[in-house]
Amino acid sequence: MSVVRTDQAPQPVGAYPHARRVGQFLFLSGVGPRVPGSNEVPGNRTDALGNLLSYDIEAQCRQVFANVRSVLEASGARWEDLVDVTVYLTDMAADFPMYNRLYAEYFAGVDACRTTVGITALPTPIAIELKCMAVLPEG
């Protein structure tokens, strides 16, 4: 077993690694759309007190996919190694169409299983988070 931590993805918001490899299986912790190094959330607009006013689901989707790719690469895996993806959306009705279109773009040719869940909130002001599993080639 090995633990993966990388500066190429946003730092976890809790006491957990980016990923953990067990044999050929790679389990990614929940990955959000924060920008590595700054914790900025692309497309978020806040008021003077820091309260979220609006967000851009397209910008967040693109960043979360980039962050997943960074964790995979830091783990010695490829995008094509993904076998299972669970997606959490805080506004299923408003955000699913755009997310689904972008998912199809990013996952073209990758036959990962997928579950999309509507939830009320995430620990930081983000609208999407991915939980992924990959299987690495032997050797």
N, CA, C and O atoms as a GROMACS GRO file, in nm:
protein
  556
    1MET      N    1   0.085  -0.118   0.000
    1MET     CA    2   0.000   0.000   0.000
    1MET      C    3   0.088   0.124   0.000
    1MET      O    4   0.195   0.125   0.062
    2SER      N    5   0.044   0.226  -0.070
    2SER     CA    6   0.117   0.352  -0.069
    2SER      C    7   0.018   0.468  -0.070
    2SER      O    8  -0.092   0.459  -0.124
    3VAL      N    9   0.062   0.576  -0.009
    3VAL     CA   10  -0.018   0.697   0.001
    3VAL      C   11   0.038   0.798  -0.099
    3VAL      O   12   0.159   0.807  -0.118
    4VAL      N   13  -0.051   0.872  -0.165
    4VAL     CA   14  -0.010   0.971  -0.264
    4VAL      C   15  -0.049   1.110  -0.217
    4VAL      O   16  -0.164   1.137  -0.181
    5ARG      N   17   0.050   1.197  -0.218
    5ARG     CA   18   0.028   1.340  -0.192
    5ARG      C   19   0.103   1.416  -0.302
    5ARG      O   20   0.213   1.376  -0.341
    6THR      N   21   0.044   1.524  -0.351
    6THR     CA   22   0.108   1.600  -0.459
    6THR      C   23   0.080   1.748  -0.446
    6THR      O   24  -0.027   1.788  -0.399
    7ASP      N   25   0.175   1.829  -0.488
    7ASP     CA   26   0.155   1.975  -0.495
    7ASP      C   27   0.088   2.015  -0.625
    7ASP      O   28   0.053   2.132  -0.644
    8GLN      N   29   0.069   1.920  -0.716
    8GLN     CA   30   0.008   1.948  -0.845
    8GLN      C   31  -0.145   1.954  -0.839
    8GLN      O   32  -0.210   1.991  -0.936
    9ALA      N   33  -0.201   1.918  -0.724
    9ALA     CA   34  -0.346   1.925  -0.702
    9ALA      C   35  -0.369   2.009  -0.577
    9ALA      O   36  -0.278   2.026  -0.496
   10PRO      N   37  -0.490   2.061  -0.559
   10PRO     CA   38  -0.518   2.137  -0.437
   10PRO      C   39  -0.498   2.049  -0.314
   10PRO      O   40  -0.526   1.929  -0.317
   11GLN      N   41  -0.452   2.108  -0.209
   11GLN     CA   42  -0.431   2.032  -0.086
   11GLN      C   43  -0.565   1.989  -0.028
   11GLN      O   44  -0.662   2.064  -0.034
   12PRO      N   45  -0.571   1.869   0.028
   12PRO     CA   46  -0.696   1.824   0.091
   12PRO      C   47  -0.740   1.921   0.201
   12PRO      O   48  -0.657   1.986   0.264
   13VAL      N   49  -0.870   1.929   0.223
   13VAL     CA   50  -0.922   2.019   0.326
   13VAL      C   51  -0.931   1.950   0.462
   13VAL      O   52  -0.984   2.006   0.558
   14GLY      N   53  -0.880   1.829   0.471
   14GLY     CA   54  -0.881   1.754   0.596
   14GLY      C   55  -0.758   1.666   0.606
   14GLY      O   56  -0.665   1.677   0.526
   15ALA      N   57  -0.761   1.579   0.705
   15ALA     CA   58  -0.647   1.490   0.731
   15ALA      C   59  -0.660   1.362   0.649
   15ALA      O   60  -0.694   1.257   0.702
   16TYR      N   61  -0.632   1.372   0.520
   16TYR     CA   62  -0.638   1.256   0.431
   16TYR      C   63  -0.546   1.283   0.311
   16TYR      O   64  -0.518   1.398   0.280
   17PRO      N   65  -0.500   1.177   0.245
   17PRO     CA   66  -0.413   1.193   0.128
   17PRO      C   67  -0.495   1.218   0.002
   17PRO      O   68  -0.618   1.204   0.003
   18HIS      N   69  -0.427   1.255  -0.104
   18HIS     CA   70  -0.494   1.268  -0.233
   18HIS      C   71  -0.545   1.134  -0.284
   18HIS      O   72  -0.653   1.124  -0.342
   19ALA      N   73  -0.465   1.030  -0.259
   19ALA     CA   74  -0.502   0.897  -0.308
   19ALA      C   75  -0.427   0.791  -0.228
   19ALA      O   76  -0.332   0.820  -0.156
   20ARG      N   77  -0.474   0.670  -0.244
   20ARG     CA   78  -0.408   0.556  -0.181
   20ARG      C   79  -0.411   0.440  -0.279
   20ARG      O   80  -0.515   0.404  -0.334
   21ARG      N   81  -0.294   0.382  -0.298
   21ARG     CA   82  -0.283   0.267  -0.388
   21ARG      C   83  -0.278   0.139  -0.305
   21ARG      O   84  -0.201   0.129  -0.209
   22VAL      N   85  -0.361   0.043  -0.343
   22VAL     CA   86  -0.364  -0.088  -0.280
   22VAL      C   87  -0.356  -0.189  -0.393
   22VAL      O   88  -0.454  -0.210  -0.465
   23GLY      N   89  -0.239  -0.252  -0.409
   23GLY     CA   90  -0.220  -0.342  -0.522
   23GLY      C   91  -0.236  -0.264  -0.651
   23GLY      O   92  -0.171  -0.162  -0.671
   24GLN      N   93  -0.322  -0.313  -0.739
   24GLN     CA   94  -0.348  -0.245  -0.866
   24GLN      C   95  -0.457  -0.139  -0.855
   24GLN      O   96  -0.484  -0.068  -0.952
   25PHE      N   97  -0.519  -0.129  -0.738
   25PHE     CA   98  -0.630  -0.035  -0.722
   25PHE      C   99  -0.581   0.099  -0.668
   25PHE      O  100  -0.498   0.104  -0.578
   26LEU      N  101  -0.634   0.206  -0.725
   26LEU     CA  102  -0.603   0.341  -0.680
   26LEU      C  103  -0.733   0.409  -0.641
   26LEU      O  104  -0.825   0.422  -0.722
   27PHE      N  105  -0.741   0.451  -0.516
   27PHE     CA  106  -0.860   0.518  -0.464
   27PHE      C  107  -0.828   0.665  -0.442
   27PHE      O  108  -0.739   0.698  -0.363
   28LEU      N  109  -0.898   0.754  -0.511
   28LEU     CA  110  -0.878   0.896  -0.493
   28LEU      C  111  -0.973   0.947  -0.387
   28LEU      O  112  -1.090   0.910  -0.384
   29SER      N  113  -0.922   1.034  -0.300
   29SER     CA  114  -1.011   1.104  -0.207
   29SER      C  115  -1.095   1.200  -0.290
   29SER      O  116  -1.066   1.223  -0.407
   30GLY      N  117  -1.199   1.256  -0.230
   30GLY     CA  118  -1.283   1.352  -0.301
   30GLY      C  119  -1.197   1.466  -0.356
   30GLY      O  120  -1.116   1.524  -0.284
   31VAL      N  121  -1.217   1.496  -0.484
   31VAL     CA  122  -1.140   1.601  -0.551
   31VAL      C  123  -1.236   1.712  -0.592
   31VAL      O  124  -1.336   1.687  -0.660
   32GLY      N  125  -1.205   1.833  -0.550
   32GLY     CA  126  -1.287   1.949  -0.586
   32GLY      C  127  -1.218   2.035  -0.690
   32GLY      O  128  -1.111   2.000  -0.739
   33PRO      N  129  -1.281   2.148  -0.723
   33PRO     CA  130  -1.228   2.233  -0.830
   33PRO      C  131  -1.138   2.348  -0.785
   33PRO      O  132  -1.118   2.444  -0.859
   34ARG      N  133  -1.083   2.340  -0.664
   34ARG     CA  134  -0.994   2.448  -0.622
   34ARG      C  135  -0.866   2.448  -0.705
   34ARG      O  136  -0.819   2.343  -0.748
   35VAL      N  137  -0.810   2.566  -0.727
   35VAL     CA  138  -0.686   2.580  -0.805
   35VAL      C  139  -0.567   2.545  -0.716
   35VAL      O  140  -0.553   2.600  -0.607
   36PRO      N  141  -0.481   2.454  -0.762
   36PRO     CA  142  -0.364   2.418  -0.682
   36PRO      C  143  -0.280   2.542  -0.649
   36PRO      O  144  -0.254   2.627  -0.734
   37GLY      N  145  -0.238   2.551  -0.523
   37GLY     CA  146  -0.152   2.660  -0.480
   37GLY      C  147  -0.224   2.784  -0.430
   37GLY      O  148  -0.168   2.859  -0.350
   38SER      N  149  -0.346   2.807  -0.477
   38SER     CA  150  -0.416   2.930  -0.435
   38SER      C  151  -0.547   2.904  -0.361
   38SER      O  152  -0.595   2.992  -0.290
   39ASN      N  153  -0.603   2.785  -0.378
   39ASN     CA  154  -0.734   2.750  -0.323
   39ASN      C  155  -0.849   2.832  -0.383
   39ASN      O  156  -0.962   2.823  -0.335
   40GLU      N  157  -0.822   2.910  -0.486
   40GLU     CA  158  -0.927   2.982  -0.557
   40GLU      C  159  -1.021   2.882  -0.622
   40GLU      O  160  -0.977   2.777  -0.670
   41VAL      N  161  -1.150   2.913  -0.624
   41VAL     CA  162  -1.247   2.829  -0.693
   41VAL      C  163  -1.287   2.902  -0.821
   41VAL      O  164  -1.351   3.007  -0.815
   42PRO      N  165  -1.250   2.848  -0.937
   42PRO     CA  166  -1.280   2.916  -1.063
   42PRO      C  167  -1.428   2.946  -1.079
   42PRO      O  168  -1.513   2.859  -1.057
   43GLY      N  169  -1.458   3.068  -1.116
   43GLY     CA  170  -1.596   3.108  -1.143
   43GLY      C  171  -1.677   3.148  -1.022
   43GLY      O  172  -1.791   3.191  -1.038
   44ASN      N  173  -1.622   3.135  -0.901
   44ASN     CA  174  -1.696   3.180  -0.783
   44ASN      C  175  -1.693   3.331  -0.774
   44ASN      O  176  -1.589   3.394  -0.793
   45ARG      N  177  -1.808   3.390  -0.744
   45ARG     CA  178  -1.819   3.534  -0.722
   45ARG      C  179  -1.874   3.553  -0.582
   45ARG      O  180  -1.979   3.498  -0.547
   46THR      N  181  -1.803   3.631  -0.500
   46THR     CA  182  -1.842   3.652  -0.360
   46THR      C  183  -1.863   3.799  -0.332
   46THR      O  184  -1.816   3.886  -0.406
   47ASP      N  185  -1.935   3.827  -0.223
   47ASP     CA  186  -1.952   3.966  -0.179
   47ASP      C  187  -1.833   4.006  -0.091
   47ASP      O  188  -1.740   3.927  -0.072
   48ALA      N  189  -1.836   4.128  -0.038
   48ALA     CA  190  -1.725   4.180   0.044
   48ALA      C  191  -1.700   4.097   0.169
   48ALA      O  192  -1.589   4.098   0.222
   49LEU      N  193  -1.801   4.026   0.216
   49LEU     CA  194  -1.786   3.944   0.336
   49LEU      C  195  -1.744   3.799   0.304
   49LEU      O  196  -1.725   3.717   0.393
   50GLY      N  197  -1.729   3.770   0.175
   50GLY     CA  198  -1.688   3.636   0.135
   50GLY      C  199  -1.803   3.539   0.113
   50GLY      O  200  -1.780   3.420   0.091
   51ASN      N  201  -1.926   3.588   0.117
   51ASN     CA  202  -2.043   3.503   0.093
   51ASN      C  203  -2.056   3.476  -0.057
   51ASN      O  204  -2.042   3.566  -0.139
   52LEU      N  205  -2.082   3.352  -0.092
   52LEU     CA  206  -2.094   3.313  -0.231
   52LEU      C  207  -2.219   3.376  -0.293
   52LEU      O  208  -2.330   3.360  -0.241
   53LEU      N  209  -2.200   3.447  -0.405
   53LEU     CA  210  -2.311   3.507  -0.477
   53LEU      C  211  -2.351   3.423  -0.598
   53LEU      O  212  -2.469   3.406  -0.628
   54SER      N  213  -2.250   3.372  -0.669
   54SER     CA  214  -2.276   3.289  -0.786
   54SER      C  215  -2.152   3.207  -0.818
   54SER      O  216  -2.043   3.233  -0.766
   55TYR      N  217  -2.170   3.109  -0.905
   55TYR     CA  218  -2.058   3.025  -0.947
   55TYR      C  219  -2.078   2.986  -1.092
   55TYR      O  220  -2.188   2.999  -1.147
   56ASP      N  221  -1.971   2.939  -1.154
   56ASP     CA  222  -1.971   2.897  -1.293
   56ASP      C  223  -1.944   2.747  -1.296
   56ASP      O  224  -1.830   2.705  -1.276
   57ILE      N  225  -2.047   2.667  -1.320
   57ILE     CA  226  -2.030   2.522  -1.316
   57ILE      C  227  -1.936   2.473  -1.426
   57ILE      O  228  -1.865   2.375  -1.405
   58GLU      N  229  -1.933   2.538  -1.540
   58GLU     CA  230  -1.841   2.496  -1.645
   58GLU      C  231  -1.695   2.513  -1.599
   58GLU      O  232  -1.614   2.422  -1.616
   59ALA      N  233  -1.664   2.628  -1.542
   59ALA     CA  234  -1.526   2.650  -1.493
   59ALA      C  235  -1.491   2.551  -1.383
   59ALA      O  236  -1.378   2.501  -1.378
   60GLN      N  237  -1.586   2.522  -1.295
   60GLN     CA  238  -1.558   2.426  -1.188
   60GLN      C  239  -1.541   2.284  -1.242
   60GLN      O  240  -1.454   2.210  -1.195
   61CYS      N  241  -1.620   2.246  -1.340
   61CYS     CA  242  -1.606   2.112  -1.400
   61CYS      C  243  -1.469   2.098  -1.464
   61CYS      O  244  -1.400   1.998  -1.443
   62ARG      N  245  -1.430   2.196  -1.542
   62ARG     CA  246  -1.300   2.187  -1.611
   62ARG      C  247  -1.186   2.178  -1.509
   62ARG      O  248  -1.091   2.102  -1.530
   63GLN      N  249  -1.195   2.254  -1.400
   63GLN     CA  250  -1.088   2.250  -1.299
   63GLN      C  251  -1.088   2.119  -1.223
   63GLN      O  252  -0.981   2.065  -1.194
   64VAL      N  253  -1.205   2.066  -1.188
   64VAL     CA  254  -1.208   1.940  -1.113
   64VAL      C  255  -1.153   1.827  -1.199
   64VAL      O  256  -1.084   1.738  -1.148
   65PHE      N  257  -1.182   1.828  -1.328
   65PHE     CA  258  -1.126   1.724  -1.416
   65PHE      C  259  -0.974   1.738  -1.425
   65PHE      O  260  -0.903   1.637  -1.425
   66ALA      N  261  -0.924   1.860  -1.432
   66ALA     CA  262  -0.778   1.883  -1.433
   66ALA      C  263  -0.716   1.834  -1.302
   66ALA      O  264  -0.608   1.776  -1.304
   67ASN      N  265  -0.783   1.858  -1.190
   67ASN     CA  266  -0.730   1.815  -1.061
   67ASN      C  267  -0.726   1.663  -1.049
   67ASN      O  268  -0.630   1.607  -0.996
   68VAL      N  269  -0.830   1.596  -1.097
   68VAL     CA  270  -0.831   1.449  -1.096
   68VAL      C  271  -0.714   1.398  -1.179
   68VAL      O  272  -0.643   1.306  -1.138
   69ARG      N  273  -0.694   1.457  -1.296
   69ARG     CA  274  -0.583   1.416  -1.383
   69ARG      C  275  -0.450   1.433  -1.311
   69ARG      O  276  -0.362   1.347  -1.322
   70SER      N  277  -0.432   1.543  -1.238
   70SER     CA  278  -0.307   1.567  -1.164
   70SER      C  279  -0.283   1.461  -1.058
   70SER      O  280  -0.170   1.413  -1.041
   71VAL      N  281  -0.388   1.423  -0.985
   71VAL     CA  282  -0.373   1.319  -0.883
   71VAL      C  283  -0.341   1.185  -0.948
   71VAL      O  284  -0.256   1.111  -0.899
   72LEU      N  285  -0.408   1.154  -1.057
   72LEU     CA  286  -0.379   1.029  -1.129
   72LEU      C  287  -0.233   1.025  -1.173
   72LEU      O  288  -0.164   0.926  -1.151
   73GLU      N  289  -0.186   1.132  -1.235
   73GLU     CA  290  -0.048   1.136  -1.284
   73GLU      C  291   0.052   1.124  -1.169
   73GLU      O  292   0.153   1.056  -1.182
   74ALA      N  293   0.024   1.191  -1.057
   74ALA     CA  294   0.113   1.182  -0.941
   74ALA      C  295   0.115   1.040  -0.885
   74ALA      O  296   0.209   1.003  -0.815
   75SER      N  297   0.013   0.963  -0.915
   75SER     CA  298   0.001   0.825  -0.866
   75SER      C  299   0.055   0.723  -0.965
   75SER      O  300   0.056   0.603  -0.937
   76GLY      N  301   0.100   0.770  -1.081
   76GLY     CA  302   0.148   0.678  -1.184
   76GLY      C  303   0.036   0.620  -1.268
   76GLY      O  304   0.054   0.519  -1.336
   77ALA      N  305  -0.080   0.684  -1.264
   77ALA     CA  306  -0.196   0.637  -1.340
   77ALA      C  307  -0.227   0.734  -1.454
   77ALA      O  308  -0.173   0.844  -1.462
   78ARG      N  309  -0.314   0.688  -1.542
   78ARG     CA  310  -0.360   0.770  -1.655
   78ARG      C  311  -0.511   0.788  -1.647
   78ARG      O  312  -0.580   0.712  -1.578
   79TRP      N  313  -0.560   0.886  -1.716
   79TRP     CA  314  -0.704   0.913  -1.723
   79TRP      C  315  -0.778   0.787  -1.766
   79TRP      O  316  -0.887   0.757  -1.716
   80GLU      N  317  -0.720   0.714  -1.860
   80GLU     CA  318  -0.782   0.592  -1.914
   80GLU      C  319  -0.789   0.478  -1.813
   80GLU      O  320  -0.858   0.380  -1.837
   81ASP      N  321  -0.718   0.491  -1.700
   81ASP     CA  322  -0.720   0.388  -1.597
   81ASP      C  323  -0.842   0.400  -1.504
   81ASP      O  324  -0.866   0.311  -1.422
   82LEU      N  325  -0.917   0.509  -1.516
   82LEU     CA  326  -1.036   0.526  -1.431
   82LEU      C  327  -1.139   0.418  -1.461
   82LEU      O  328  -1.167   0.387  -1.577
   83VAL      N  329  -1.194   0.360  -1.355
   83VAL     CA  330  -1.297   0.257  -1.372
   83VAL      C  331  -1.428   0.294  -1.303
   83VAL      O  332  -1.533   0.237  -1.336
   84ASP      N  333  -1.425   0.387  -1.209
   84ASP     CA  334  -1.546   0.423  -1.136
   84ASP      C  335  -1.537   0.568  -1.091
   84ASP      O  336  -1.436   0.610  -1.033
   85VAL      N  337  -1.641   0.645  -1.118
   85VAL     CA  338  -1.644   0.787  -1.083
   85VAL      C  339  -1.778   0.817  -1.017
   85VAL      O  340  -1.885   0.790  -1.073
   86THR      N  341  -1.771   0.873  -0.896
   86THR     CA  342  -1.891   0.923  -0.830
   86THR      C  343  -1.882   1.074  -0.829
   86THR      O  344  -1.781   1.131  -0.787
   87VAL      N  345  -1.988   1.139  -0.877
   87VAL     CA  346  -1.989   1.284  -0.889
   87VAL      C  347  -2.096   1.339  -0.796
   87VAL      O  348  -2.210   1.292  -0.794
   88TYR      N  349  -2.058   1.440  -0.719
   88TYR     CA  350  -2.149   1.507  -0.628
   88TYR      C  351  -2.176   1.648  -0.681
   88TYR      O  352  -2.082   1.725  -0.702
   89LEU      N  353  -2.303   1.680  -0.703
   89LEU     CA  354  -2.344   1.813  -0.749
   89LEU      C  355  -2.433   1.876  -0.644
   89LEU      O  356  -2.523   1.811  -0.591
   90THR      N  357  -2.409   2.004  -0.613
   90THR     CA  358  -2.493   2.072  -0.514
   90THR      C  359  -2.622   2.127  -0.574
   90THR      O  360  -2.713   2.163  -0.499
   91ASP      N  361  -2.633   2.134  -0.707
   91ASP     CA  362  -2.757   2.177  -0.770
   91ASP      C  363  -2.780   2.092  -0.895
   91ASP      O  364  -2.748   2.133  -1.007
   92MET      N  365  -2.834   1.975  -0.874
   92MET     CA  366  -2.854   1.879  -0.982
   92MET      C  367  -2.938   1.939  -1.095
   92MET      O  368  -2.903   1.924  -1.212
   93ALA      N  369  -3.047   2.006  -1.062
   93ALA     CA  370  -3.137   2.056  -1.165
   93ALA      C  371  -3.068   2.160  -1.255
   93ALA      O  372  -3.082   2.154  -1.377
   94ALA      N  373  -2.996   2.252  -1.196
   94ALA     CA  374  -2.933   2.358  -1.274
   94ALA      C  375  -2.804   2.314  -1.342
   94ALA      O  376  -2.775   2.356  -1.454
   95ASP      N  377  -2.726   2.229  -1.276
   95ASP     CA  378  -2.590   2.202  -1.322
   95ASP      C  379  -2.571   2.073  -1.401
   95ASP      O  380  -2.471   2.059  -1.471
   96PHE      N  381  -2.666   1.978  -1.391
   96PHE     CA  382  -2.647   1.851  -1.457
   96PHE      C  383  -2.626   1.863  -1.608
   96PHE      O  384  -2.536   1.797  -1.660
   97PRO      N  385  -2.705   1.943  -1.681
   97PRO     CA  386  -2.685   1.947  -1.827
   97PRO      C  387  -2.543   1.988  -1.868
   97PRO      O  388  -2.483   1.923  -1.954
   98MET      N  389  -2.490   2.094  -1.809
   98MET     CA  390  -2.354   2.138  -1.845
   98MET      C  391  -2.251   2.034  -1.801
   98MET      O  392  -2.161   1.999  -1.878
   99TYR      N  393  -2.264   1.987  -1.677
   99TYR     CA  394  -2.170   1.885  -1.628
   99TYR      C  395  -2.173   1.761  -1.718
   99TYR      O  396  -2.067   1.708  -1.752
  100ASN      N  397  -2.290   1.716  -1.757
  100ASN     CA  398  -2.303   1.595  -1.838
  100ASN      C  399  -2.238   1.614  -1.976
  100ASN      O  400  -2.175   1.523  -2.028
  101ARG      N  401  -2.254   1.734  -2.034
  101ARG     CA  402  -2.191   1.764  -2.163
  101ARG      C  403  -2.039   1.761  -2.150
  101ARG      O  404  -1.970   1.702  -2.233
  102LEU      N  405  -1.986   1.824  -2.046
  102LEU     CA  406  -1.841   1.827  -2.025
  102LEU      C  407  -1.787   1.690  -1.989
  102LEU      O  408  -1.678   1.652  -2.032
  103TYR      N  409  -1.862   1.615  -1.911
  103TYR     CA  410  -1.820   1.478  -1.878
  103TYR      C  411  -1.803   1.397  -2.006
  103TYR      O  412  -1.703   1.327  -2.022
  104ALA      N  413  -1.899   1.406  -2.096
  104ALA     CA  414  -1.891   1.334  -2.223
  104ALA      C  415  -1.768   1.376  -2.302
  104ALA      O  416  -1.706   1.293  -2.368
  105GLU      N  417  -1.734   1.504  -2.297
  105GLU     CA  418  -1.615   1.554  -2.367
  105GLU      C  419  -1.487   1.498  -2.306
  105GLU      O  420  -1.401   1.447  -2.378
  106TYR      N  421  -1.475   1.506  -2.176
  106TYR     CA  422  -1.352   1.463  -2.107
  106TYR      C  423  -1.337   1.312  -2.100
  106TYR      O  424  -1.226   1.260  -2.098
  107PHE      N  425  -1.449   1.241  -2.096
  107PHE     CA  426  -1.444   1.096  -2.079
  107PHE      C  427  -1.469   1.019  -2.209
  107PHE      O  428  -1.495   0.899  -2.206
  108ALA      N  429  -1.460   1.087  -2.321
  108ALA     CA  430  -1.477   1.018  -2.450
  108ALA      C  431  -1.374   0.906  -2.459
  108ALA      O  432  -1.254   0.929  -2.443
  109GLY      N  433  -1.420   0.784  -2.484
  109GLY     CA  434  -1.331   0.669  -2.495
  109GLY      C  435  -1.293   0.605  -2.363
  109GLY      O  436  -1.223   0.503  -2.362
  110VAL      N  437  -1.336   0.662  -2.252
  110VAL     CA  438  -1.308   0.605  -2.119
  110VAL      C  439  -1.440   0.547  -2.069
  110VAL      O  440  -1.535   0.621  -2.043
  111ASP      N  441  -1.445   0.416  -2.055
  111ASP     CA  442  -1.570   0.351  -2.016
  111ASP      C  443  -1.578   0.330  -1.865
  111ASP      O  444  -1.606   0.219  -1.819
  112ALA      N  445  -1.555   0.436  -1.789
  112ALA     CA  446  -1.566   0.428  -1.644
  112ALA      C  447  -1.714   0.424  -1.605
  112ALA      O  448  -1.797   0.490  -1.667
  113CYS      N  449  -1.745   0.348  -1.502
  113CYS     CA  450  -1.880   0.351  -1.446
  113CYS      C  451  -1.898   0.488  -1.380
  113CYS      O  452  -1.801   0.550  -1.337
  114ARG      N  453  -2.022   0.535  -1.373
  114ARG     CA  454  -2.046   0.668  -1.317
  114ARG      C  455  -2.174   0.670  -1.237
  114ARG      O  456  -2.275   0.611  -1.277
  115THR      N  457  -2.169   0.739  -1.124
  115THR     CA  458  -2.288   0.768  -1.045
  115THR      C  459  -2.285   0.917  -1.017
  115THR      O  460  -2.182   0.972  -0.979
  116THR      N  461  -2.398   0.984  -1.036
  116THR     CA  462  -2.407   1.127  -1.007
  116THR      C  463  -2.511   1.146  -0.898
  116THR      O  464  -2.624   1.098  -0.908
  117VAL      N  465  -2.472   1.216  -0.792
  117VAL     CA  466  -2.556   1.232  -0.675
  117VAL      C  467  -2.580   1.381  -0.649
  117VAL      O  468  -2.486   1.460  -0.649
  118GLY      N  469  -2.704   1.417  -0.626
  118GLY     CA  470  -2.737   1.554  -0.586
  118GLY      C  471  -2.730   1.565  -0.434
  118GLY      O  472  -2.790   1.486  -0.362
  119ILE      N  473  -2.655   1.664  -0.386
  119ILE     CA  474  -2.638   1.685  -0.242
  119ILE      C  475  -2.667   1.831  -0.208
  119ILE      O  476  -2.677   1.914  -0.298
  120THR      N  477  -2.680   1.861  -0.080
  120THR     CA  478  -2.712   1.998  -0.042
  120THR      C  479  -2.590   2.088  -0.023
  120THR      O  480  -2.601   2.209  -0.038
  121ALA      N  481  -2.475   2.031   0.010
  121ALA     CA  482  -2.356   2.114   0.033
  121ALA      C  483  -2.230   2.029   0.031
  121ALA      O  484  -2.235   1.907   0.047
  122LEU      N  485  -2.118   2.096   0.012
  122LEU     CA  486  -1.985   2.037   0.023
  122LEU      C  487  -1.909   2.120   0.126
  122LEU      O  488  -1.954   2.230   0.160
  123PRO      N  489  -1.795   2.071   0.178
  123PRO     CA  490  -1.728   2.139   0.289
  123PRO      C  491  -1.672   2.278   0.256
  123PRO      O  492  -1.648   2.357   0.347
  124THR      N  493  -1.650   2.308   0.129
  124THR     CA  494  -1.604   2.440   0.088
  124THR      C  495  -1.702   2.492  -0.016
  124THR      O  496  -1.787   2.416  -0.061
  125PRO      N  497  -1.695   2.618  -0.056
  125PRO     CA  498  -1.794   2.673  -0.151
  125PRO      C  499  -1.770   2.625  -0.294
  125PRO      O  500  -1.734   2.704  -0.382
  126ILE      N  501  -1.792   2.496  -0.316
  126ILE     CA  502  -1.779   2.437  -0.449
  126ILE      C  503  -1.910   2.371  -0.486
  126ILE      O  504  -1.991   2.335  -0.400
  127ALA      N  505  -1.931   2.355  -0.617
  127ALA     CA  506  -2.057   2.298  -0.666
  127ALA      C  507  -2.042   2.155  -0.714
  127ALA      O  508  -2.142   2.089  -0.744
  128ILE      N  509  -1.918   2.105  -0.722
  128ILE     CA  510  -1.894   1.970  -0.774
  128ILE      C  511  -1.773   1.910  -0.704
  128ILE      O  512  -1.676   1.979  -0.672
  129GLU      N  513  -1.780   1.778  -0.682
  129GLU     CA  514  -1.667   1.703  -0.629
  129GLU      C  515  -1.672   1.564  -0.691
  129GLU      O  516  -1.780   1.509  -0.712
  130LEU      N  517  -1.555   1.507  -0.720
  130LEU     CA  518  -1.547   1.373  -0.777
  130LEU      C  519  -1.475   1.279  -0.682
  130LEU      O  520  -1.378   1.317  -0.616
  131LYS      N  521  -1.523   1.158  -0.675
  131LYS     CA  522  -1.462   1.047  -0.600
  131LYS      C  523  -1.434   0.940  -0.703
  131LYS      O  524  -1.527   0.890  -0.766
  132CYS      N  525  -1.308   0.903  -0.721
  132CYS     CA  526  -1.271   0.815  -0.832
  132CYS      C  527  -1.193   0.693  -0.786
  132CYS      O  528  -1.128   0.692  -0.681
  133MET      N  529  -1.201   0.590  -0.870
  133MET     CA  530  -1.120   0.470  -0.852
  133MET      C  531  -1.061   0.434  -0.987
  133MET      O  532  -1.128   0.441  -1.090
  134ALA      N  533  -0.934   0.394  -0.983
  134ALA     CA  534  -0.866   0.352  -1.106
  134ALA      C  535  -0.803   0.215  -1.080
  134ALA      O  536  -0.777   0.177  -0.966
  135VAL      N  537  -0.778   0.143  -1.189
  135VAL     CA  538  -0.704   0.018  -1.183
  135VAL      C  539  -0.582   0.037  -1.269
  135VAL      O  540  -0.591   0.068  -1.388
  136LEU      N  541  -0.466   0.017  -1.207
  136LEU     CA  542  -0.339   0.036  -1.277
  136LEU      C  543  -0.295  -0.094  -1.343
  136LEU      O  544  -0.325  -0.203  -1.294
  137PRO      N  545  -0.223  -0.081  -1.454
  137PRO     CA  546  -0.172  -0.201  -1.520
  137PRO      C  547  -0.075  -0.275  -1.428
  137PRO      O  548  -0.009  -0.213  -1.345
  138GLU      N  549  -0.067  -0.404  -1.444
  138GLU     CA  550   0.028  -0.482  -1.361
  138GLU      C  551   0.170  -0.441  -1.396
  138GLU      O  552   0.200  -0.403  -1.510
  139GLY      N  553   0.257  -0.449  -1.294
  139GLY     CA  554   0.398  -0.418  -1.315
  139GLY      C  555   0.424  -0.277  -1.287
  139GLY      O  556   0.538  -0.232  -1.300
   0.00000   0.00000   0.00000
